[in-house]
Amino acid sequence: VALAVVLSEAGLADPQGTLQLLKDRAVAAGIPEASLHPGGKQVTGVALRGELSKAVWNKAVPAQKLHERSVLLIACVVGLGLSIWMLRSARLIITVMGIAYLGVLYAAAFVPVVGGSPSILMLAIPAVLITVTLSGAIHLVNYWKQASLANPQTALITALKRAQGPNLWAGAAVAIGCASLMSSTLGPTREFGVFAVIGCGISV
């Protein structure tokens, strides 16, 4: 037996609560919950949001399995570890990682603005943006250190001029690669391309 349910505005505003309410009513009517097989856009959205929450922080996984408890945290920790190893300066590390995380937040903030929907692919955006930001920062810092040996007073301007081309080309290459995903027939893949390009632009 199949039953089609059209949600009201109140139901669409809280799809998770609505789905739970429908399950509770079905069970109260004598239908075992195990025999219910809900489907549709709202059901998929609720399940996807649940998986995204688990990827950010899954309390069900033991604390010693940190790589399984939070995929997002692992990406941030790896990025931080690389920046500590390569930059070796607290101010530089804070600046670089701050820009990387700011790019991630802005990219995420654009999702509801342009009518996008969260997807599992969105979890790859932090790794992409941290990589782009770190690669650009390493270029800039190396040029700055080299220029400061010759003339510390003009080192920053010299470094910016030297790093401008490599940074723009590196950022553009990643952005073009992400933009190519916008031609996909799959909605989540297209949206990932859009938001990754936005984040790359902010990072550069």
N, C-alpha and C positions, 0 to 999 in steps of 0.2 A: 504494500500500500504506500502510495506517495502522497504527500500533502504539500501544497505550495503556500508559502506564507509571505505576504507583502508587509514590510515593516513601515510603521508610521515614522514621522519626523523624530518623535521621542525614542523610538526603537533604533533608528539610525544613529542617534546621538550617543547611545550606549549599546553598541552591538553585543559586547561581551555579556552585559547584564541581561539583555534580551534573550540571548541564546541560552543562558543558564535558566532563565524563567521558563522558556519553552520546554527545556528538558525536565524541569521540576513539575510542570503541568502534565507532561506526558507520563512521567513516573506516577504522579498522583492519579492519573486516569487508568493505571494498571499496565502501562507499557514498560517493559524492562529497559533500563538505560542502555544496556549492552546491545539491544536490537535497534537502537536509533542510529541512523547514519545521515546526519545533517550535511548539507552541501550548499554551495552558492558563494557569491562574492563576500558577503559579510562573515560567513563561517570561516572562509579561507583567510580573511583579514584578521580575524581574532586569533586563529592558529599561528599566523605569521608574526603577529605582534608578540605572542607568547614565546615563540622561538627567538625573536630578536632580543627579548628581555633576558632569556637564558644565555644568549651569546654575550650580552653585556655583563651579567652576573648571575650565575646559576647556583642557587643555594643548595640544590640537591646534590651537587658534586662535592666530594671531600676536599677540604682546604689544601691538602698536600698535592692534589691534582689541579694546580692553578691554571695550567694550559687548557684544561677542559672546563674549568669554572668560568673563565672570562677570556674569550678570544680577543676582544677589544683591548683588555688590559695588557695582554701579552704583546700586542703590536706596539702599544705605548711604551712598555718596558724595554723592548728591543730597540726602539727608536731612541729612547733616553740613554740606554747603554752605549749605542753607537756614537751619539753626540758627546758623551763624556769621554769616550776613548779617542775621538778624532779632534774635538775642539779644546778640551782640557782647560776650560775657563768657565767659572760659574755664571758670569754675566752673559757670555756668548751662548752657553747652554740654555739658560732661562729665556733669552731672546729668541733663539732658533726654535725651541720646543713650544714657546708661547705662540709664535707665528704659525707653526704647524697645527697646533690645537685650535687656534682661532680660525684657520682655514677649514678645518673639519666642522667646527660649530656653524660657520657661515653656510657651508655647503648643506648641512643638515637643516638649517633654518630656511633655506630656499625650497625644501621639499613641499611643505604645505602652501607656500606662497604661489608656486606655479601649479598647484593641484596634483602634485605627485603623491605617491604612497610608499610607505616604508617597505623595504625588501631585504632579503638576506644579502644581496649583493652590496648593499650600503655599508656592510661591515668591512668591505675591502677598501673603502674610501680613506679611512685613517692611515692605513699602511701606505697607500699611494701618495698621499699628501705629505706624510712624514718623510718618505723617501725623496720626493721632489725638493722639499724644504732643506733637508740635510745636504743633498748634493749641491744645491745652490749656495748654502752657507759655507760649505767646505771650500768651494771655489773662491768666494769672497774673502774668507779668513786667510787663506793661503796667499792671495794677492796682497792683502793688507799687511801681513807679516813681512813679506818680501819688500814691499814699498817702504815700510817703517824703518828698515835697515838703511835705506838710502836717505830718506828725509821724513822723520816722524810727523812733521807739521802738515805735510801734504799727502800722507800715506792713505788716508781714507778716500780722498778724491781720486787719487791714482788707482786705488783698488777698485773703486766703483766703475771707473772707466774701463779697466781691464776685464772686470767680471761681467759687465753689462751684456756683451755679446754671448759668451758661453751660457750665462744664466737664462737669457731670453730664448736661446736656441734649445737648451735642455728642457725648459718649461714648455716651449712650443711643441717639441717632439712628443712629450708625454700627453699634452693636451690634444694634439692631433690623433694620437693613438686612442685616447679615450673618446674623442669625438666620433671616431669611426664606428663605435658601438651604437651611436645614435641611429644608424641605418638598420639596426636589427629589427626583426618583426616581433620580438619579445619585449613587452612593455617594461619589465624591470631592468632589462639590459639597456634599453634606450635611456631610461631615467638615470641609471648609474653613469652612463656616458655624459649626460647633461651636468649632473652635480659634480662629477669628477673634474670636468673642464672648469666649472665655476671655482672649485677649490684650488685647482692648479693656478688659475689667474690670480687669486688672492695670495697664494703662496709666493708666486714670482714677484 
